[in-house]
Each structure stands twice: as structure tokens, then as C-alpha cells.
Amino acid sequence: MRKPRDYHAELSALEQRLRDLEDKQLRQLGALVVAICADTLGAEELAGVLLAARGADPAKREAWRKRGATFFSRGRARGQTRDSAEAQPGDTASAAGDAASDRAQSGPA
């Protein structure tokens, strides 16, 4: 005769795995913020940039994706310095400015 399945134990294990994955994702996001020196931004600035990026046109997002892939493929040590990274045109910081100017031009919502 087969041993009955312990659904409660399986569900508990899956819930723990989900919590572990969410914690890992949060740690990775924090490490990414530090790696690209975005930890120097305030929480409001960082949120604004992310919101602007979410609503950006696909061509601009693709350019950002390629730039990010280049960043990770060559690494910070061999790549650009913190100052030159901030001076690059078309980065997400300028996207936040673009989004803010778009809202200002369209008037109050």
C-alpha cells in the first residue's frame, strides 16, 4: 500500500521556496542598484526613473537593454568609471527628465 501524500508539508515547502526566491530577487535588485551606482540617488529620484522607463517607447527601452548588456559583459573594472557612466547621453536619468518635460508640456492631468 502506498504512503499517503502530505499535502500540508508540500505546500509549506513550496511557500518557503517562494519566500527564498523573493528574498534572492530583492538582494539581487539591491546589488544591481549598488553596482550601477544608483544608490547615490534618492528614493524619489530612483522611483521616478523607473516609472519613466516603464512607460518609455520600445526603441528607447531596447537601447537601454543593449547598454545594460554591454555594462554586464565588460564589467565595471574594465568598463567606464562612475563619472563617465553618469555623463552618458540617453541614460535612464535623462529618461526621467524627458518624462517630466512631457508631463509639463501636456499640462495637469
N, C-alpha and C positions, 0 to 999 in steps of 0.2 A: 504494500500500500504506500502511496506517495505521501510525503510530508506536506501538510497544507502551507500555502504561502503566507508569509507575514506581511500583509499589505501596509500595516502601520509602520513597520521598520523600513520597508522600501520607500514609502513616502517621506519618512523622516530623513533618510539618506539622500533622497533627491532634493529635499528642501535645504539640507546642509550644503550640498554641492552647488545649488543655486546661490546661496549666500557667499560661498567661497569664490564663485565666478564673479559675482557682483563686486566683492572686495578687490579681487585681482584687477578688474576693469577700472575701478576707481584709483587704485595705486598706479596703474599704467597711465591713466589720464594725468594724474599729478606729476608723474615722471616726465611725460611729454611737455607739460606746461613749463617745468623747470628746464628741460633740455633746450627748448626754443627761446628761453629767457622771457617767457610771457609772465613769469612770476613777478616781474617788476611792474606789471600793470595792476591797477586797482580792480576789484571785483566787478564794479560797474563797467569799466572800460572793457574788460575781458568779455563780459556778458554782451555788451554792445557789438563787439567784433564778431562774436559767434552768431548773434542774431542776424547781423548783416550778411554773414557768409551763408546762412541758411536760406536767405531769400535772394541770393545773387544769381545772375544768369548762368546757364550751364557752361558757356565758353570761359567765363572768369573762374568758375569752380574747377574746370579742367586744368587751367593754367596753374591754379593753386595746388592741385593734386600733383602735377608734374614737378613743381617746385619742391613740394614736400618729399616726393620720391627721391629727388636729387639730394635733398638735405640728408635723408637717411642712408642713401647709397654711398655718399662720400664721407659722411661723419663730420662732427664739429671740429675735431682736431685738424683734419686736412682741409676742411671747408672754410667757410667765412668766419670772421670774428663777430663778436656781438655788435660792434658799431656798424660794420658793413651790412650785417643782416637787417638792422633797423633802417638803413638808408636805401634799401632796395625798392624800386618803384613797383606798384601793383601788388603790394603785400596786403594782408588782411587788415592792417591798421588803416590803410587808405580806403579799404572797402567800407569800413565803419564811417569814415568821413564822407564817402560817396553816398552811403545810405542816409546819413544825416542831412546832407545837402539835398538829396532827392525829397526827403520829407519836408524840408524847409521850403522848397520850391513848390510843392504841391499844396502847401497851406495846412491849416489844422485839420485833423481827422474828425 
